[in-house]
Amino acid sequence: MKKLIWIGCLSYFVIGLAHVVLGSILPVLLQHYDRSYSAGGGLIFSQFGGFLAGVLVSPLLNRRFGKRGGILIATGLLICAETAYAFLPPWGWMYVIAIAAGFGFGMIEAVIGTIIIAAVTEGTAIAMSRLEVLFGVGALLMPLAASPLIAAGSWRLAFLIVAAFSLVSLLFWAKSGFGPLQSVLDERPSRPAAAAASADAAAPATIPAASKSGRLPYKGKQWVLLGLFIVFFFLYVGTEMSLVNFMPAIFIAKLGMSEASAALTVTFFWLAMSAGRLFAGVVAERISYRIYVLVSCFAALLLLVIFPFAEHRIAAFAVILLLGLFMSGIFSIALVFASKLLPGAEESTPSIMIAAGGIGGAVLPLLTGWSMDHMQIAQTSGLLAAFAAVLFLLSVAAWKIG
């Protein structure tokens, strides 16, 4: 189990790199292609469309190649996509590459996250927080590396950094042994009726698992909670991806920063995210999941309301640091919270939430990119605050219903 978590953390580190590489260099990428921020939003939309496809298609590949085989395929696809990015092909091909990259890290996240939540019965939030810490480390190191690359005019190498770490991850998954868990990871269950029940019982699923009657395992008010959390994850991931992909552009327009300096804003955000995730699981276990999510969403709302009024760089960076700190554990803790509130559906709930987040990560950055082109920066910031306001209301509803 420890080796599985360790290699899972490495994969989450790669996912963190892949999630933010576009946002880190987006201003210079769009300048190179002479494209607008709406086009940038479309590129991010394509990547998260691929992410959603990766989450949904992963069970088919898992049944054909096993869970480890599926992760190897997804990681290999990510390597190819990031390498193709670096060659800066014609703009139309960038959308195709974005879909392939999103598919790769979407499938990796779905499989690993679901395995951990299903396998770790005690201290689940702590285990998920460890994964999320490495995600945050990857997300903060990428813009830190991108800034000098942008200054040197070699920003396309940022994609090759992601490809290189993806290759390291692929080698660890291919060469490592996992003891008793190895049979589960390499199992290739069939779907005929005779085998379906045993296959579903033997290993965590990566998409919503059906009950014996063929229906999703939710009853009564569980459907209300399921719908609530679907909207919650749609908004949260969409808001987070809008922030990390357009934060440099917002700082350039708002404070007149250089492109290289603005790329560091994402590093500050993820530095705070990673620091917060070191303690998020422990804090959530002590004060309860629901209180943690409620307080974090309220703090995020307050900070996004304040952000448009931060006219100096120090104040703006302070807001970003605090925002990263309070948003640090929302995804992982809310994922565990949702799973605990929906007993009997622990295998299906995480994948539904990850899929909802994938849709939000595709749609909301598209809206944010449009806002960057057609509205003032303060109005775009207000749009992000509106997303956070709905998140807070949903966290209140979950606190009362749950």
C-alpha positions as CSV (number, residue, x, y, z in Angstrom):
1,M,0.0,0.0,0.0
2,K,2.8,2.4,0.8
3,K,4.5,1.9,-2.5
4,L,1.1,2.4,-4.3
5,I,0.6,5.7,-2.5
6,W,4.2,6.8,-3.2
7,I,3.9,6.1,-6.9
8,G,0.4,7.5,-6.9
9,C,1.9,10.7,-5.5
10,L,4.4,10.8,-8.3
11,S,1.6,10.5,-10.8
12,Y,-0.3,13.3,-9.1
13,F,2.9,15.4,-9.3
14,V,2.8,14.9,-13.1
15,I,-0.9,15.7,-13.2
16,G,-0.1,19.0,-11.4
17,L,2.5,19.9,-14.0
18,A,0.2,19.0,-16.8
19,H,-2.8,20.9,-15.4
20,V,-1.0,24.3,-15.2
21,V,1.6,24.2,-18.0
22,L,-0.8,25.9,-20.5
23,G,-1.8,28.6,-18.0
24,S,1.8,29.3,-17.1
25,I,2.8,30.2,-20.7
26,L,-0.6,31.1,-22.1
27,P,0.1,34.8,-22.7
28,V,3.3,34.1,-24.8
29,L,1.6,31.1,-26.4
30,L,-1.3,33.2,-27.6
31,Q,1.1,36.0,-28.7
32,H,3.1,33.4,-30.7
33,Y,-0.1,32.3,-32.6
34,D,-1.6,35.8,-32.6
35,R,-4.7,34.6,-30.8
36,S,-7.1,36.1,-28.3
37,Y,-7.9,35.0,-24.8
38,S,-11.1,33.5,-26.0
39,A,-9.0,31.2,-28.2
40,G,-7.0,30.4,-25.1
41,G,-10.2,29.5,-23.2
42,G,-11.1,27.3,-26.1
43,L,-7.8,25.5,-25.8
44,I,-8.3,24.9,-22.1
45,F,-11.9,23.8,-22.9
46,S,-10.5,21.2,-25.3
47,Q,-8.0,19.9,-22.7
48,F,-10.7,19.4,-20.1
49,G,-13.0,17.9,-22.6
50,G,-10.3,15.3,-23.1
51,F,-10.0,15.1,-19.3
52,L,-13.7,14.2,-19.1
53,A,-13.3,11.6,-21.9
54,G,-10.4,10.1,-20.0
55,V,-12.5,9.7,-16.9
56,L,-15.4,8.1,-18.7
57,V,-13.4,5.8,-21.1
58,S,-11.0,4.5,-18.5
59,P,-13.2,1.6,-17.4
60,L,-13.2,0.2,-21.0
61,L,-9.4,0.4,-21.1
62,N,-9.1,-1.0,-17.6
63,R,-11.2,-4.0,-18.5
64,R,-9.1,-4.6,-21.6
65,F,-5.6,-4.0,-20.2
66,G,-6.1,-3.9,-16.4
67,K,-5.8,-0.8,-14.1
68,R,-2.0,-0.6,-14.3
69,G,-2.2,-1.2,-18.1
70,G,-4.7,1.6,-18.3
71,I,-2.4,4.0,-16.4
72,L,0.5,3.1,-18.6
73,I,-1.6,3.8,-21.7
74,A,-2.8,7.1,-20.3
75,T,0.7,8.2,-19.2
76,G,2.2,7.2,-22.6
77,L,-0.5,9.4,-24.3
78,L,0.4,12.3,-22.0
79,I,4.1,12.0,-23.0
80,C,3.2,12.1,-26.7
81,A,0.8,15.0,-26.3
82,E,3.2,17.2,-24.2
83,T,6.0,16.4,-26.7
84,A,3.8,17.4,-29.6
85,Y,2.9,20.7,-27.8
86,A,6.6,21.6,-27.8
87,F,6.8,21.5,-31.6
88,L,4.2,24.3,-31.8
89,P,2.2,22.8,-34.6
90,P,-0.5,24.8,-36.6
91,W,-3.1,26.2,-34.2
92,G,-5.8,23.8,-35.2
93,W,-3.7,20.8,-34.2
94,M,-3.2,22.4,-30.7
95,Y,-6.9,21.5,-29.9
96,V,-6.3,17.9,-30.9
97,I,-3.2,17.7,-28.7
98,A,-5.0,19.4,-25.8
99,I,-7.7,16.7,-26.0
100,A,-5.1,14.0,-25.9
101,A,-3.2,15.6,-23.0
102,G,-6.4,16.0,-21.0
103,F,-7.5,12.4,-21.7
104,G,-4.1,11.2,-20.3
105,F,-4.1,13.0,-17.0
106,G,-7.9,12.7,-16.6
107,M,-7.7,8.9,-16.7
108,I,-4.7,8.8,-14.4
109,E,-6.4,10.9,-11.8
110,A,-9.7,8.9,-12.0
111,V,-8.0,5.5,-11.6
112,I,-5.6,6.5,-8.8
113,G,-8.0,8.6,-6.8
114,T,-10.7,6.0,-6.9
115,I,-8.3,3.2,-5.8
116,I,-7.0,5.2,-2.9
117,I,-10.5,6.2,-1.6
118,A,-11.8,2.6,-1.9
119,A,-8.7,1.0,-0.4
120,V,-7.9,3.3,2.5
121,T,-10.7,2.9,5.0
122,E,-9.1,4.9,7.9
123,G,-7.5,8.3,7.5
124,T,-8.9,8.6,4.0
125,A,-8.6,12.4,4.0
126,I,-5.0,12.2,5.0
127,A,-4.1,9.8,2.2
128,M,-5.9,11.9,-0.4
129,S,-4.2,15.0,1.0
130,R,-0.8,13.4,0.4
131,L,-1.7,12.9,-3.2
132,E,-3.0,16.5,-3.5
133,V,0.2,17.8,-1.9
134,L,2.2,16.4,-4.7
135,F,-0.3,17.7,-7.2
136,G,0.2,21.1,-5.7
137,V,4.0,20.8,-5.8
138,G,3.9,20.0,-9.5
139,A,1.5,22.9,-10.1
140,L,3.8,25.4,-8.3
141,L,7.0,24.2,-9.8
142,M,5.8,24.4,-13.4
143,P,5.2,28.2,-13.4
144,L,8.5,28.6,-11.4
145,A,10.3,26.8,-14.2
146,A,8.3,28.6,-16.9
147,S,9.2,32.1,-15.8
148,P,13.0,31.9,-16.6
149,L,12.1,29.9,-19.8
150,I,9.8,32.7,-20.9
151,A,12.5,35.3,-20.1
152,A,15.0,33.3,-22.2
153,G,12.6,32.8,-25.1
154,S,12.6,29.0,-24.6
155,W,9.1,28.7,-23.1
156,R,8.2,25.7,-25.3
157,L,10.6,23.6,-23.2
158,A,8.0,23.7,-20.4
159,F,6.1,21.1,-22.3
160,L,9.1,18.8,-22.5
161,I,9.6,19.1,-18.7
162,V,6.1,17.6,-18.3
163,A,6.9,14.9,-20.8
164,A,10.1,14.0,-19.0
165,F,8.5,13.5,-15.6
166,S,5.6,11.6,-17.3
167,L,8.2,9.2,-18.7
168,V,9.7,8.7,-15.2
169,S,6.2,8.0,-13.8
170,L,5.5,5.5,-16.6
171,L,8.7,3.6,-15.8
172,F,7.8,3.3,-12.1
173,W,4.4,2.0,-13.0
174,A,5.8,-0.5,-15.5
175,K,8.6,-1.9,-13.3
176,S,7.2,-1.8,-9.8
177,G,5.7,-4.7,-7.9
178,F,2.8,-4.1,-5.5
179,G,2.6,-7.3,-3.5
180,P,-1.0,-8.4,-2.7
181,L,-2.4,-5.4,-4.7
182,Q,-0.7,-6.4,-7.9
183,S,-3.3,-8.9,-8.9
184,V,-6.0,-6.3,-8.4
185,L,-4.1,-3.7,-10.5
186,D,-3.4,-6.2,-13.3
187,E,-6.8,-7.9,-13.3
188,R,-8.8,-7.7,-16.5
189,P,-12.4,-8.4,-15.5
190,S,-14.9,-9.3,-18.1
191,R,-18.4,-7.8,-18.2
192,P,-20.6,-10.8,-18.8
193,A,-23.3,-11.2,-16.2
194,A,-21.5,-14.2,-14.7
195,A,-18.4,-12.2,-14.0
196,A,-19.8,-8.7,-13.4
197,A,-20.5,-9.2,-9.7
198,S,-17.2,-10.6,-8.8
199,A,-15.3,-8.1,-10.9
200,D,-17.1,-5.1,-9.3
201,A,-16.4,-6.6,-5.8
202,A,-12.8,-7.3,-6.4
203,A,-11.5,-3.8,-7.4
204,P,-12.6,-0.2,-7.3
205,A,-14.4,1.1,-10.4
206,T,-13.4,4.2,-12.3
207,I,-16.9,5.2,-13.3
208,P,-20.2,5.0,-11.5
209,A,-20.7,1.4,-10.5
210,A,-24.1,-0.1,-11.1
211,S,-25.9,-2.2,-8.6
212,K,-27.0,-5.7,-9.4
213,S,-30.2,-4.3,-10.8
214,G,-28.2,-2.2,-13.2
215,R,-29.0,1.1,-11.4
216,L,-26.8,3.5,-9.6
217,P,-26.6,2.7,-5.9
218,Y,-28.3,5.9,-4.5
219,K,-31.6,6.2,-2.6
220,G,-33.9,8.9,-1.4
221,K,-32.1,12.1,-0.4
222,Q,-28.8,10.6,-1.6
223,W,-29.9,11.7,-5.1
224,V,-30.2,15.3,-3.7
225,L,-26.8,15.1,-2.2
226,L,-25.3,13.6,-5.4
227,G,-26.8,16.5,-7.5
228,L,-25.5,19.0,-5.0
229,F,-22.0,17.7,-5.0
230,I,-22.0,17.4,-8.8
231,V,-22.7,21.1,-9.1
232,F,-20.2,21.8,-6.3
233,F,-17.3,20.0,-8.1
234,F,-18.3,21.5,-11.4
235,L,-17.9,25.0,-9.9
236,Y,-14.9,24.3,-7.8
237,V,-12.7,22.8,-10.5
238,G,-13.9,25.3,-13.0
239,T,-13.0,28.2,-10.6
240,E,-9.6,26.7,-9.8
241,M,-8.7,26.1,-13.4
242,S,-9.9,29.6,-14.4
243,L,-7.6,31.1,-11.7
244,V,-4.5,29.1,-12.5
245,N,-4.8,29.5,-16.3
246,F,-5.8,33.2,-16.4
247,M,-4.1,34.5,-13.2
248,P,-0.9,35.6,-15.1
249,A,-3.0,37.4,-17.7
250,I,-5.1,39.1,-15.0
251,F,-1.9,40.4,-13.3
252,I,-0.5,41.6,-16.6
253,A,-3.7,43.6,-17.3
254,K,-4.4,44.7,-13.8
255,L,-0.9,45.6,-12.5
256,G,1.2,45.9,-15.7
257,M,3.5,43.1,-14.8
258,S,5.8,41.5,-17.3
259,E,4.9,38.1,-18.8
260,A,7.8,36.3,-16.9
261,S,6.9,37.9,-13.6
262,A,3.2,37.3,-14.0
263,A,3.9,33.5,-14.5
264,L,5.2,33.5,-10.9
265,T,1.7,34.4,-9.6
266,V,0.7,30.8,-10.2
267,T,3.7,29.6,-8.3
268,F,2.7,31.7,-5.3
269,F,-0.8,30.3,-5.5
270,W,0.3,26.7,-5.6
271,L,3.0,27.2,-3.0
272,A,0.2,28.2,-0.6
273,M,-1.9,25.3,-1.9
274,S,0.8,22.8,-1.2
275,A,1.5,24.2,2.3
276,G,-2.2,24.0,3.1
277,R,-2.5,20.4,1.9
278,L,0.2,19.3,4.3
279,F,-2.3,19.9,7.1
280,A,-5.7,19.8,5.4
281,G,-6.3,16.1,6.0
282,V,-5.3,16.3,9.7
283,V,-7.4,19.5,10.3
284,A,-10.4,18.0,8.5
285,E,-10.3,14.8,10.5
286,R,-10.3,16.8,13.7
287,I,-12.9,19.5,13.0
288,S,-15.1,17.3,10.7
289,Y,-15.2,17.3,6.9
290,R,-18.3,19.5,6.7
291,I,-17.0,22.3,8.8
292,Y,-13.7,22.3,6.9
293,V,-15.4,22.6,3.5
294,L,-17.8,25.3,4.8
295,V,-15.1,27.5,6.3
296,S,-12.8,27.1,3.3
297,C,-15.5,28.1,0.8
298,F,-16.4,31.1,2.9
299,A,-12.8,32.2,3.0
300,A,-12.4,31.7,-0.7
301,L,-15.5,33.8,-1.4
302,L,-14.3,36.6,0.9
303,L,-10.8,36.7,-0.7
304,L,-12.2,36.8,-4.3
305,V,-14.5,39.7,-3.3
306,I,-11.5,41.6,-1.9
307,F,-9.2,40.8,-4.9
308,P,-10.5,43.5,-7.3
309,F,-9.7,46.1,-4.7
310,A,-6.1,45.0,-4.3
311,E,-4.4,47.7,-6.4
312,H,-0.8,47.1,-5.3
313,R,1.3,44.1,-6.1
314,I,2.0,43.2,-2.4
315,A,-1.7,43.3,-1.6
316,A,-2.6,41.3,-4.7
317,F,0.1,38.6,-4.0
318,A,-1.1,38.4,-0.3
319,V,-4.7,37.7,-1.5
320,I,-3.4,35.0,-3.9
321,L,-1.4,33.4,-1.1
322,L,-4.3,33.3,1.3
323,L,-6.6,32.1,-1.5
324,G,-4.3,29.2,-2.2
325,L,-4.1,28.4,1.5
326,F,-7.9,28.3,2.0
327,M,-8.6,26.5,-1.2
328,S,-5.9,23.9,-0.7
329,G,-8.0,21.1,0.8
330,I,-11.4,21.8,-0.7
331,F,-11.2,19.2,-3.6
332,S,-9.8,16.3,-1.6
333,I,-11.8,16.8,1.6
334,A,-15.0,17.5,-0.3
335,L,-14.4,14.3,-2.3
336,V,-14.0,12.3,0.9
337,F,-17.0,14.2,2.5
338,A,-19.2,13.3,-0.5
339,S,-18.1,9.6,-0.3
340,K,-18.9,9.4,3.4
341,L,-22.3,11.0,3.0
342,L,-23.2,8.5,0.3
343,P,-22.5,5.1,2.0
344,G,-22.7,2.1,-0.3
345,A,-21.5,4.1,-3.3
346,E,-17.9,4.7,-2.4
347,E,-16.7,3.3,-5.7
348,S,-19.0,5.3,-8.0
349,T,-19.1,8.7,-6.2
350,P,-15.4,9.7,-6.6
351,S,-15.6,9.2,-10.4
352,I,-18.8,11.0,-10.7
353,M,-17.3,14.0,-8.8
354,I,-14.1,13.9,-10.8
355,A,-16.1,13.8,-14.1
356,A,-18.2,16.8,-12.9
357,G,-15.0,18.6,-12.1
358,G,-13.7,17.8,-15.5
359,I,-16.8,19.4,-17.1
360,G,-16.4,22.5,-14.9
361,G,-12.7,22.7,-15.7
362,A,-13.6,22.8,-19.4
363,V,-16.6,25.1,-19.4
364,L,-15.8,27.8,-16.9
365,P,-12.3,28.7,-18.2
366,L,-14.0,29.1,-21.6
367,L,-16.4,31.6,-20.0
368,T,-13.5,33.3,-18.2
369,G,-11.5,33.6,-21.5
370,W,-14.5,35.3,-23.1
371,S,-14.8,37.6,-20.1
372,M,-11.1,38.6,-20.4
373,D,-11.7,39.7,-24.0
374,H,-15.1,41.4,-23.6
375,M,-15.2,42.7,-20.0
376,Q,-13.0,44.7,-17.6
377,I,-10.6,42.8,-15.3
378,A,-12.6,43.8,-12.3
379,Q,-15.7,42.3,-13.9
380,T,-13.8,39.0,-14.6
381,S,-12.7,39.0,-11.0
382,G,-16.3,39.5,-10.0
383,L,-17.3,36.5,-12.1
384,L,-14.9,34.3,-10.2
385,A,-16.3,35.7,-6.9
386,A,-19.8,34.8,-8.1
387,F,-18.7,31.2,-8.7
388,A,-17.3,31.2,-5.1
389,A,-20.5,32.5,-3.7
390,V,-22.5,29.6,-5.2
391,L,-19.8,27.2,-3.8
392,F,-20.4,28.6,-0.4
393,L,-24.2,28.3,-0.6
394,L,-23.8,24.7,-1.8
395,S,-21.4,23.9,1.2
396,V,-24.1,25.3,3.5
397,A,-26.7,23.1,1.9
398,A,-24.4,20.0,2.2
399,W,-23.7,20.9,5.9
400,K,-27.5,21.0,6.7
401,I,-28.7,18.1,4.5
402,G,-25.8,15.8,5.5
